[in-house]
Amino acid sequence: MAVVTNLMAHTVGRTVEGLGYEFVDAERLAGGLLRVTIDRDGGVQLADCERVSRQLTHLLAVENVDYARLEVSSPGLDRPLRSARDFARFAGLQAQVQLYAPLLAAGNRRRLRGRVLDVTGAVGAERVRLQLAEDDAAGAVRSAKRGKVPAKRLKKPEGAVVEFALADVERAKLVPELDFRGGARSRQE
């Protein structure tokens, strides 16, 4: 995957946001594919993707950007979480988080899964609070039993709340919560 330059991402992002959508990501892929991911409250419809695609086609021609195909899409049910704004917007939903370094309070693990509670702190020093999912909390107990973390230093983690700096997040995404009797749970609930 080739990286989209910061200038190009900024230009595409400004255009997408000027149309009333949230710019999530832009990436260059094999075969000259330029993929732009957008979102908005209530979800993205096909007409939204078409509208943004038409506008970006004109922008990319004016900016003389070389690409073979343009793809505009929604982020999907497992939407990436990158900013404090993303974590705050999806507070209350399940997320899967991978940290750069292990977190002692979570059984000395880098990979966490749980419900996003909130985001606190000043810009540039934001902290995310996550309530570990029960099966994820059980993994923390297993880590303690294997000697990775002294058991006396580990609180009973079932439903435990852990806190970490947003800057420590390597990657994060929403965990789809599906109810096959009633459909997918809305992200805005």
Secondary structure, 3 states (H helix, E strand, C coil): CECCCHHHHHHHHHHHHHCCCEEEEEEEEHHHEEEEEEECCCCCCHHHHHHHHHHHHHHHHHCCCCCCEEEEECCCCCCECCCHHHHHHCCCCEEEEEEEEEEHHHCCEEEEEEEEEEEECCCCCCEEEEEECHHHHHHHHHHHHCCCCCHHHCCCCCCCEEEEEHHHEEEEEECCCEECCCEECCCCC
